[in-house]
Amino acid sequence: MATRAVLAYSGGLDTSVAVRWMIEEMGTEVIAVAVDVGQGGDFETIRERALAAGAVEAVVVDARREFAEDYVAPALRANARYEGKYPLVSSLSRPVIVKHLVAAAREHRADAVAHGCTGKGNDQVRFEVSTAALAPDLDILAPVRGWGLTREESIEYAERHAIPVTVTKASPYSIDQNLWGRTIECGVLEDPWESPPEEVYETTTPTATGPCDLVIDFEQGVPVALDGRSLPLHELVDEVTRVVGSYGWGRIDMVENRRVGIKSREIYECPGSLALLMAHSDLEDLTMERDLAHEKARLEPRYAELVYDGLWFSPLKSALDAFVEESQRHVTGQVRLRCEMPGRCIVAGRRSPVGLYDYDLATYEAADSFRHQDAEGFVRLWGLGIRTWAARQGRKDEGGMPR
Ligand code: ARG
């Protein structure tokens, strides 16, 4: 049995109870690690809470920049959306959290990593498989999965052990949030027929009035400036989230396939990520050669699946990263997003110094430089095989002329 574990600590009820539970019921010393991936909240309070719950050490890591640059940016360049919709919010944060858990485990000579996930979700898969990939020697503890406490029992346990928790008017929802978006599950949302109540939304509450344009500069597939202002990626994503969200745009309501075999109804608020994904893929349309674009589009769903399934640290994912990296060499330029009430955000324009759009080739005006006479021979050869087939084997009932 593990003697000292590093716990992924959020400051919430479950992980606070887990600290004491691991000490009392599992005989394990706990080092709490809270990783800031842009979820908001007061990390000094979170640290104090972990210590009050009984942790021997509580560590706060500001991983916002790292999360943006090393996890969000590659996913954005890969246009990664699970099942074509969900921009992988929680799936993306787990590997960076695990990286810091493992580092803390090494520093504090812990022999296990612990998380507060239940047995029905994807996050346990991501925590455990990522840990296995980075530190196969470490044990994994999942107290919440094993203890079988109801929410009421957890609250009672916290009270009995004087664990400070702020159980705010018992929200029925399970929420996870970071720089890339916000996820909401449970409560009334468990009926896929029920409309999500407005109260579940936080970052997409419409408050804007007039329309606005946002110009995003990309360099090799990564957003680097907003309206001409250079910004570190985590700040840029925050800003786009704030602006686009204020138009009430960026909501997803979907039934998704969890890795553990359950279909679940999920609500996502992702104004920043969805707007940047839309802008990025639009710039690819302008700058990426056709075969490369088509092949990349085939690989993107696979990339998203790997990340969703907890395989961020895996050989296939690394190989796909190398492909995506190479594909982004010329994805440089600007995209103009237009936001309008109510609930509208569209790409209104794009330009690039290395774009493949050639006005002289595309235009129907006088500047036209396309060699029209070349088309005749091209189309004749393109259709030659079909012409031969139709003449020899074409079906009469389809108007063919068999010999
Ligand atoms: N369904 C999403 C996913 O699997 C969201 C999970 C949110 N996690 C949570 N503990 N509430 O990525």
Residues whose N, C-alpha, C, O or C-beta is under 5 A from the ligand:
A	BS01	LIG	S90 S91 N122 S174 I175 D176 T183 E266
